[in-house]
Each structure stands twice: as structure tokens, then as C-alpha cells.
Amino acid sequence: MAEINKKRIPYCPLLSAGAPDYRVCLQENCAWWQASTKTCIASVISHNAILDIKQKQGK
């Protein structure tokens, strides 16, 4: 896969899935973008799911 832009522009996890390179996040032009936290909701959901799985494995 191509290298992520050094300017720290986030890549879109939805557009990048299955693509040969990373797709730049559309930010304010994307329905999944949350302006107040400047994050992609899809990234937050997946991060929380990973934390939940790790917590369940620890029990």
C-alpha cells in the first residue's frame, strides 16, 4: 500500500478497504466525519470494538 501522507491527513477506512492504496479522508464532506472531535466515526467505532474484544479476552 502507498505511504500515508506525512502531513497527517487521516485516511478513510471505508474508501481504503480493498483499495491498492490509502484514500484520503474527505473530512467535512463525509457523512462519517464528526467535526467536533475531528475524527471519522468509522474509526471510532472500530477502535471501540477492538477495545471491547480485548477486554472480553482478558476475562
N, C-alpha and C positions, 0 to 999 in steps of 0.2 A: 504494500500500500504506500501511497505517497506520504511524505512527511507532513505533519501538521504545521500550519503557518506559524512562524516564530513570533508573530505579533500577538499570539494567544487568542486569536479569534476562535471561538468554540466551533467544533464541527457538529453537524446534525446527525444524531444517532439513527434517525429514521431514514433520511435520504442516503446515508452512508452504508446502510445494511445491504450487503450483496454487491456494492459498487467496487470497482477496482481501485478507487482512491477515495479519500475523505471528501465529503461535501460540506462546504461552509454553511454555518447556521445563518438563517435568514433574519434572525433576531426579531425585531418589531414587526416584520412582515410575516411571521409564522404564528399559527394558531396555538402552537405548543409553547410559545415564549411567554415567560412571566416577567414583565417589566420591573416590578417592584424588587425582585431579587436578582434580576438579570441572569436567569437560568432557564434552561429548557425543562419543561415539566417531564418529558420522557426520560431525561437523565435523572431527575429527582426520583421518579417512580422506580426506575431500575436500581438506583443506589439504595433506596429503602428496602426493596425486595432482597437485595444481596445481604443487607444487614439483618433482615428477618431470617433468612436462611441460615446465616452464620450463628445467630442466636439459638435457633432451633437445634442446630447440630451440636451446640455446646451443652445441651441438657442431657 
